[in-house]
Amino acid sequence: MSSTLSNQESGTSPPTTVNVPDPLLALQAKSFDRADRCFYWSLAVIGGSYVLLIGMLLAADTAYMIQQSLRAAKLADGSLLSMITKNPVLTALSDRKIQHSVWLSLISCSLSAILSVFFAVPIGYLMARHRFWGRRFLDAVLDIPIVLPPLVIGLSLLILFQFPPFRWIARSTVYQIPAVVIAQFSVACAFAVRTMKATFDHINPRCEQVALSLGCSRFQSFSWIVIPEAGRGMMTAFTLAWARSLGEFGPLLIFAGATRMKTEVLSTSVFLEMNVGNLEGAVAVSLIMVAAAITVLIVARMFGASEAYV
């Protein structure tokens, strides 16, 4: 009793009670931690297998190019300069046919991407902001170019231009340069629409409603409020449509053909080089397309909307 009073008078706190952890709870926590590690390792192995496959594909193309460069340099004088100048990629780029396909690819992909964004902005805005009859059906229709085989899209375009009013311009369109842009746009626009719809879904409509309450028209609120907010999404839609147009092959082969120095683009150049047995040229053109696609995707990640549909 006296010791308790002396402790209170001296102002010292009573001894704290130490809680000894239950061995069963510690064992259970350790078991859960082990199970979590196994779960995440399983996901990493499964997902990493696909990432490894992509890396192996790119590494195989690069290794093949290095092997062919070394072989060409050995047949020449064996110098480093010969290995660079005899590189299959530079050899392909020096070919006039490949140069034509590069320029046509750049022009057609850019036009296709611009058209895709031009049509995707109003469609994505209406799908994101309004609920109307047939909206789900329209949403399914917009996915048709994504799920259909590319050859079917090209064949459908070819049949479409056999009926008026498209038949009136078929002679100047089918198997001509405009057919390249139309074939690329038919598929790329669907990806741009999905991107713009996701972009408008993430834009808060309250600012637009405030602008309307202050006397702005729908067009003014759309152009002054919504479009600036959707700028990053439009950039993403443009880059994705451009990349998709670059890799398009099936519709081009059916609707535009693969005529040298006329409707030949990079994707059809790979097909034509393989047909003549020029494996080095085909791989070289493939690496050019890979480099262009990686550049476009990096731009999309850096300047595009991170929440957009990809």
C-alpha positions as CSV (number, residue, x, y, z in Angstrom):
1,M,0.0,0.0,0.0
2,S,2.8,2.4,0.9
3,S,4.6,1.5,-2.3
4,T,1.6,2.3,-4.4
5,L,1.2,5.7,-2.7
6,S,4.8,6.4,-3.1
7,N,4.5,5.7,-6.8
8,Q,1.6,8.0,-7.2
9,E,3.3,10.7,-5.2
10,S,6.5,10.4,-7.3
11,G,4.4,10.7,-10.5
12,T,5.7,7.4,-12.0
13,S,3.3,5.5,-14.3
14,P,2.3,2.0,-13.5
15,P,4.0,-0.8,-15.3
16,T,2.6,-1.5,-18.8
17,T,1.2,-4.8,-19.7
18,V,3.1,-6.6,-22.5
19,N,0.7,-8.5,-24.9
20,V,2.4,-11.7,-25.9
21,P,1.2,-12.6,-29.5
22,D,-0.7,-15.7,-29.9
23,P,1.5,-18.3,-31.7
24,L,-1.5,-19.5,-33.6
25,L,-2.3,-16.0,-35.0
26,A,1.4,-15.5,-36.0
27,L,1.4,-18.8,-37.8
28,Q,-1.8,-17.9,-39.6
29,A,-0.4,-14.6,-40.7
30,K,2.7,-16.3,-42.0
31,S,0.6,-18.7,-43.9
32,F,-1.4,-15.9,-45.5
33,D,1.8,-14.1,-46.4
34,R,3.1,-17.2,-48.1
35,A,-0.1,-17.8,-50.0
36,D,-0.1,-14.1,-51.2
37,R,3.4,-14.5,-52.5
38,C,2.5,-17.7,-54.3
39,F,-0.5,-16.0,-55.9
40,Y,1.4,-13.0,-57.2
41,W,4.3,-15.2,-58.4
42,S,1.8,-17.3,-60.4
43,L,0.3,-14.1,-62.0
44,A,3.8,-12.8,-62.7
45,V,4.9,-16.1,-64.4
46,I,1.7,-16.4,-66.5
47,G,1.8,-12.7,-67.6
48,G,5.6,-12.7,-68.0
49,S,5.4,-15.6,-70.4
50,Y,3.5,-13.5,-72.9
51,V,5.8,-10.5,-72.4
52,L,8.8,-12.8,-72.9
53,L,7.2,-14.1,-76.1
54,I,6.9,-10.5,-77.5
55,G,10.5,-9.8,-76.4
56,M,11.7,-13.0,-78.1
57,L,10.0,-12.0,-81.4
58,L,11.6,-8.6,-81.5
59,A,15.0,-10.1,-80.4
60,A,14.7,-12.7,-83.2
61,D,14.2,-10.1,-85.9
62,T,17.1,-8.0,-84.5
63,A,19.4,-11.0,-84.3
64,Y,18.5,-12.0,-87.9
65,M,19.4,-8.5,-89.1
66,I,22.7,-8.5,-87.2
67,Q,23.5,-11.9,-88.6
68,Q,22.8,-10.8,-92.2
69,S,24.8,-7.6,-91.7
70,L,27.8,-9.6,-90.5
71,R,27.5,-11.9,-93.4
72,A,27.3,-9.1,-95.9
73,A,30.3,-7.3,-94.3
74,K,32.3,-10.6,-94.4
75,L,31.6,-10.9,-98.1
76,A,32.8,-7.3,-98.6
77,D,35.9,-6.1,-96.7
78,G,34.8,-7.2,-93.2
79,S,35.0,-3.7,-91.8
80,L,32.5,-2.1,-89.5
81,L,31.6,0.4,-92.1
82,S,30.6,-2.4,-94.5
83,M,28.4,-3.9,-91.8
84,I,26.6,-0.6,-91.4
85,T,26.3,0.2,-95.1
86,K,25.3,-3.4,-96.0
87,N,22.6,-3.5,-93.3
88,P,19.4,-5.0,-94.8
89,V,17.4,-2.1,-93.3
90,L,19.4,0.5,-95.1
91,T,19.4,-1.6,-98.2
92,A,15.6,-1.8,-98.1
93,L,15.3,2.0,-97.5
94,S,17.5,2.7,-100.6
95,D,15.1,0.8,-102.8
96,R,12.7,3.1,-104.7
97,K,9.8,0.7,-104.2
98,I,10.3,0.7,-100.4
99,Q,10.7,4.4,-100.4
100,H,7.4,4.8,-102.2
101,S,5.7,2.4,-99.7
102,V,7.1,4.4,-96.7
103,W,5.9,7.7,-98.0
104,L,2.5,6.3,-99.0
105,S,2.2,4.7,-95.5
106,L,3.0,8.0,-93.8
107,I,0.5,9.9,-95.8
108,S,-2.3,7.4,-95.8
109,C,-2.0,6.6,-92.1
110,S,-2.0,10.3,-91.2
111,L,-5.1,10.9,-93.3
112,S,-6.8,7.8,-91.9
113,A,-6.0,8.9,-88.3
114,I,-7.3,12.5,-88.9
115,L,-10.6,11.1,-90.4
116,S,-10.9,8.6,-87.5
117,V,-10.7,11.4,-84.9
118,F,-13.0,13.6,-86.9
119,F,-15.8,10.9,-86.8
120,A,-14.9,9.5,-83.4
121,V,-15.3,12.8,-81.5
122,P,-19.1,13.2,-82.2
123,I,-19.9,9.5,-81.9
124,G,-18.0,9.1,-78.6
125,Y,-19.6,12.3,-77.2
126,L,-23.1,11.2,-78.0
127,M,-22.5,7.7,-76.7
128,A,-21.0,9.0,-73.4
129,R,-23.4,11.8,-72.7
130,H,-26.8,10.7,-73.9
131,R,-29.1,7.6,-73.4
132,F,-31.3,7.0,-76.4
133,W,-33.2,4.1,-78.0
134,G,-30.9,1.7,-79.8
135,R,-27.8,2.8,-78.0
136,R,-26.7,-0.7,-77.1
137,F,-27.3,-1.9,-80.6
138,L,-25.2,1.0,-81.9
139,D,-22.5,0.2,-79.4
140,A,-22.4,-3.4,-80.8
141,V,-22.3,-2.1,-84.4
142,L,-19.3,0.1,-83.6
143,D,-17.4,-3.0,-82.5
144,I,-18.0,-4.9,-85.8
145,P,-14.8,-3.6,-87.5
146,I,-12.8,-4.8,-84.4
147,V,-14.2,-8.4,-84.3
148,L,-14.6,-9.0,-88.0
149,P,-11.8,-10.7,-89.9
150,P,-9.9,-8.0,-91.9
151,L,-10.4,-9.9,-95.2
152,V,-14.2,-9.7,-94.7
153,I,-14.0,-5.9,-94.3
154,G,-12.0,-5.6,-97.5
155,L,-14.5,-7.9,-99.4
156,S,-17.4,-5.9,-98.0
157,L,-15.9,-2.6,-99.2
158,L,-15.3,-4.2,-102.6
159,I,-19.0,-5.2,-102.8
160,L,-20.2,-1.9,-101.5
161,F,-18.6,0.0,-104.4
162,Q,-20.6,-2.1,-106.9
163,F,-23.8,-0.3,-105.9
164,P,-24.8,3.4,-106.4
165,P,-23.8,6.0,-105.4
166,F,-20.4,4.4,-104.7
167,R,-20.3,2.7,-108.1
168,W,-20.1,6.1,-109.7
169,I,-16.7,6.7,-108.2
170,A,-15.5,3.1,-108.1
171,R,-13.2,3.5,-111.1
172,S,-11.2,6.3,-109.4
173,T,-11.3,4.7,-106.0
174,V,-11.0,0.9,-106.1
175,Y,-7.4,-0.4,-106.5
176,Q,-6.3,3.3,-106.3
177,I,-4.6,5.3,-103.6
178,P,-8.0,6.5,-102.1
179,A,-8.8,2.9,-101.5
180,V,-5.8,2.6,-99.2
181,V,-7.1,5.4,-96.9
182,I,-10.7,4.1,-97.0
183,A,-9.5,0.6,-96.0
184,Q,-7.4,1.8,-93.2
185,F,-10.1,4.2,-91.9
186,S,-12.7,1.5,-91.9
187,V,-10.9,-0.4,-89.1
188,A,-8.9,2.4,-87.4
189,C,-12.0,4.5,-86.7
190,A,-13.5,1.9,-84.4
191,F,-10.5,2.1,-82.1
192,A,-10.7,5.9,-82.1
193,V,-14.4,5.8,-81.2
194,R,-13.7,3.5,-78.2
195,T,-10.9,5.8,-77.1
196,M,-13.0,9.0,-77.4
197,K,-16.0,7.4,-75.6
198,A,-13.8,6.5,-72.6
199,T,-12.3,10.0,-72.7
200,F,-15.8,11.7,-72.5
201,D,-16.9,9.2,-69.8
202,H,-14.1,10.6,-67.6
203,I,-14.8,14.2,-68.2
204,N,-17.1,15.7,-65.5
205,P,-20.3,17.0,-67.2
206,R,-20.8,19.6,-64.4
207,C,-18.6,22.2,-66.0
208,E,-20.6,21.8,-69.2
209,Q,-23.9,22.2,-67.4
210,V,-22.6,25.4,-65.6
211,A,-21.6,26.9,-69.0
212,L,-25.2,26.1,-70.3
213,S,-26.7,27.7,-67.2
214,L,-24.6,30.9,-67.9
215,G,-26.1,31.3,-71.3
216,C,-23.8,29.3,-73.6
217,S,-25.2,27.2,-76.4
218,R,-24.5,23.5,-76.7
219,F,-22.0,24.2,-79.4
220,Q,-20.2,26.8,-77.4
221,S,-20.0,24.6,-74.2
222,F,-18.8,21.7,-76.4
223,S,-16.1,23.7,-78.2
224,W,-15.0,25.8,-75.2
225,I,-15.3,23.3,-72.3
226,V,-15.4,19.7,-73.6
227,I,-12.9,19.8,-76.5
228,P,-10.0,21.3,-74.5
229,E,-10.6,18.7,-71.7
230,A,-10.6,15.9,-74.3
231,G,-7.4,17.1,-76.0
232,R,-5.2,14.3,-74.5
233,G,-7.8,11.7,-75.4
234,M,-7.9,13.0,-79.0
235,M,-4.1,12.6,-79.1
236,T,-4.4,9.1,-77.9
237,A,-7.2,8.3,-80.4
238,F,-5.1,9.8,-83.2
239,T,-1.9,7.8,-82.4
240,L,-3.8,4.5,-81.9
241,A,-5.7,5.0,-85.2
242,W,-2.4,5.8,-86.9
243,A,-0.7,2.7,-85.5
244,R,-3.7,0.5,-86.4
245,S,-3.7,1.9,-90.0
246,L,0.0,1.2,-90.3
247,G,-0.5,-2.5,-89.5
248,E,-3.6,-3.0,-91.6
249,F,-3.2,-5.6,-94.3
250,G,-6.3,-7.7,-95.2
251,P,-8.7,-4.9,-96.3
252,L,-5.8,-3.3,-98.3
253,L,-5.0,-6.5,-100.1
254,I,-8.7,-7.0,-101.2
255,F,-9.9,-3.5,-101.7
256,A,-6.7,-1.5,-102.7
257,G,-4.5,-4.3,-104.0
258,A,-0.7,-4.5,-103.7
259,T,0.6,-2.8,-106.8
260,R,4.2,-1.8,-106.8
261,M,4.8,1.9,-106.9
262,K,1.1,2.6,-106.7
263,T,-0.9,1.2,-103.8
264,E,2.0,-0.5,-102.0
265,V,2.3,0.4,-98.3
266,L,4.7,-1.1,-95.7
267,S,2.3,-3.9,-94.7
268,T,1.9,-5.1,-98.3
269,S,5.6,-4.6,-98.9
270,V,6.3,-7.4,-96.4
271,F,3.8,-9.6,-98.4
272,L,5.4,-8.7,-101.7
273,E,8.9,-9.3,-100.5
274,M,8.0,-12.7,-99.2
275,N,6.4,-13.6,-102.5
276,V,9.6,-13.0,-104.4
277,G,11.6,-14.9,-101.8
278,N,13.4,-11.8,-100.3
279,L,13.3,-12.8,-96.7
280,E,15.9,-10.1,-95.7
281,G,13.8,-7.4,-97.3
282,A,10.6,-8.6,-95.6
283,V,12.3,-8.7,-92.2
284,A,13.9,-5.2,-92.8
285,V,10.5,-3.7,-93.6
286,S,9.0,-5.4,-90.6
287,L,11.6,-3.8,-88.4
288,I,10.8,-0.4,-89.9
289,M,7.1,-1.0,-89.0
290,V,8.1,-2.1,-85.5
291,A,10.2,1.0,-84.9
292,A,7.3,3.2,-86.2
293,A,4.7,1.4,-84.0
294,I,6.9,1.7,-80.9
295,T,7.5,5.4,-81.5
296,V,3.8,6.0,-81.9
297,L,2.9,4.0,-78.8
298,I,5.5,5.9,-76.8
299,V,4.0,9.2,-77.9
300,A,0.5,7.9,-77.0
301,R,1.7,7.0,-73.5
302,M,3.6,10.3,-72.9
303,F,1.0,12.8,-74.3
304,G,-2.2,10.8,-74.4
305,A,-4.9,10.2,-71.8
306,S,-3.8,7.4,-69.4
307,E,-7.4,6.4,-68.7
308,A,-8.4,6.1,-72.4
309,Y,-9.5,2.8,-73.9
310,V,-6.6,1.0,-75.5
